[in-house]
Every structure is written in C-alpha cells, then in structure tokens.
C-alpha cells in the first residue's frame, strides 16, 4: 500500500489568515476570541466568538465571484490556494483524474440562507436569489475547489459535524493508500457565526458567557469552564502518495500513518460519558498506524471546553494509554481559536504538523485549576519544547461521530 504524506497546508483562522501567522500566535498563547461585531448582539446572552478578521473576499476573488460564494466557501478556496502554493504542485503537470478533493462543512451556507430568508419575508419570493441553493449547500466548498483545481478525481464532502476535518483527512488517507488517487486536498471549512446559530447554541447552554473577558472564555479542562466558544475558518491540507511526492521532488511536511473512525451510538448531542467511542477511535487509529500507545509523543485534544466533553475525553485517553496517559502532553488549540466546527480538524492537523516540525507543543491557555476528572498534563498556559516524532489528533462531533488521525514526523 502507498504511504501518505502531507505536502501543502493552508489556514484561515481567528489567529491569522495564513499558516505561519496562525502558528506563531498559537505558540505565543494568543487568543482569537473577541466581541462579535457583524451583527447586533444586545439581545443575546452570548456576545463573543472566534471571528476571522481582515479577510477581504472581494480583493481575493473579485467582486462578482465573491458575491456568488458564501463565506465558508470563500475561506475554503483561499486556504486551498495557500495549500497549493505551499505544495509546489504544477497543476498542468499532473494527472487530474487522480487529483481529488475531500472537504466538508458542518453547517454550510447558513449566512446566505438567513439573508435570503429576510429578503423573502420582507420583499417577496421574486427577490430570492437563484444562487441561494448552490451557495448554501455544504458540498459547495469541495465543488468549487474541484472546479478551481480542475480536479477530475473523487470529490467528496463528508458531513460528520465537528469531526469533519479529521474524517476528510482520514478518508483521503485511505483513498491514496489504496492507490486510487495521487493527491487529495482535504480538510474543512465553516462560517456559522450567525444570529440564528448563536441563539440556538446559547439557548442550549452550550456556550461560554464570559462576554466581559473574551480572551479568557475558552477554557478546556479548566475547573471554571462554562461552555465552548463559536469560531470560524478553514484548514486545508494536501495529502499525496509518497511515491508521487518523491517523483516531483516535493517538500514533505509530515506523514499520515493512522486513522480511526467510530460512532458513540448514544445521543444526538451529548458525548458518551465514559468516552467509549473516542477510546475506540483512538485505539483503531493506533492499530492502523502499527504503533503502541507508548510511542505517541503528543495528543491534540478535541477539548471544546464543555463540562462533559473534556471529562469524557480525558477518561478515554486514560483508558487507552493507562499510566502512559500521565506522561503524554496534551494540547487544546480551541483554548485560543474557539471551536471552528467543521474546520477544527483541518486546523488542528496543521498545528500538529507544525509541532512535529518544530519540536514545540502549543499551550492550553486559561488553565487555572484542573477540572474534576481532568488530571492529565494539558501543557498549561506556556508552550513547551519537546522531542516529538508521533502525534495524535482527536475530533468528535454531534451525533456521536469520532475521527482520530495519527501523524508522524517525516
């Protein structure tokens, strides 16, 4: 079977709109959480989010093209363009029938949907845009990337809620490993900071209400955590067979060596209290990678900052790794970015690659006191240098979807 490597990366995040800026701020422990200013939040319980700043779609794509894309598709295309440049791929020099796209979105074009609903209510059906449906549907980011690249191979848009990024990377890994594609652009994108989604998550008491100190709101594993922080962005990686990458003398960032996907089969939104599905996904990923638990040097946790979620993930890690769990450092990127939904897995995979390359583990910020049942090493508040060879990244989603990838330094 083919070995699968990562040869390109692109990022749009609340910490910056390119990989280097994102990584520098992540290591520094900066927060990308701030007050929402895209709409009036005076009637809302929650007024903060991880907002992407300084993103000018009209400059990037032109006014006409930008107007025909929802924000989540704009993010995905720009991250793809970055990943393409980073990879050094000559699109005219490859077999495009063996070029694929696996990019998903958890919520799709919800902003476009709500804008057009307002037009329907206020001005009637004749004013609804004929482009509403193609702008709204969650596969459109993958479709637009395929069009942009001229990718004629397998193009999929997995929808596994907040585990989408890892699902896309893992399924692309399988596809290349089996020899069906040479290159797959994989990851996720979401732009769901809208009035209706904010109201729904807020009414479900899932969100932090630390409105007066937004940079301290996202607190994975901390005793004072009170919910997650909504965020937006995109993370796209170029996965490529090692043989193809070597033939074109590509720069290789890292190697994907394992993937595990499971279902909790438990509840619509609540994670399994003992983290059973998470445990089995991690176990599968290590089995596929053909490595023992003791060979994992760092874990990038899903860690949204919810009471049950962080506790159950910790329990799953301890169940799988035993006493080794107390040795392995765990980082929670969402403490700085907020929860980017379908984009989270892609962004956190990029951060893990950078960790392996640089021997640095980003901190889990806002760690003041470990929460009940959260007693592992979460790299509190300050980045740490370490000898890193293998990292694991966890992503879990509503409905009980679990997706875990294992990445190795190349």
Beta strands, then each sheet from edge to edge (+ up, - down):
strand 1: 4-12
strand 2: 33-35
strand 3: 48-50
strand 4: 99-104
strand 5: 155-156
strand 6: 183-190
strand 7: 233-241
strand 8: 254-263
strand 9: 298-300
strand 10: 329-331
strand 11: 360-361
strand 12: 384-385
strand 13: 390-397
strand 14: 401-409
sheet 1: 5+ 4+ 6+ 7- 1+ 8- 14+ 13- 9- 10-
sheet 2: 2+ 3-
sheet 3: 11+ 12-
end
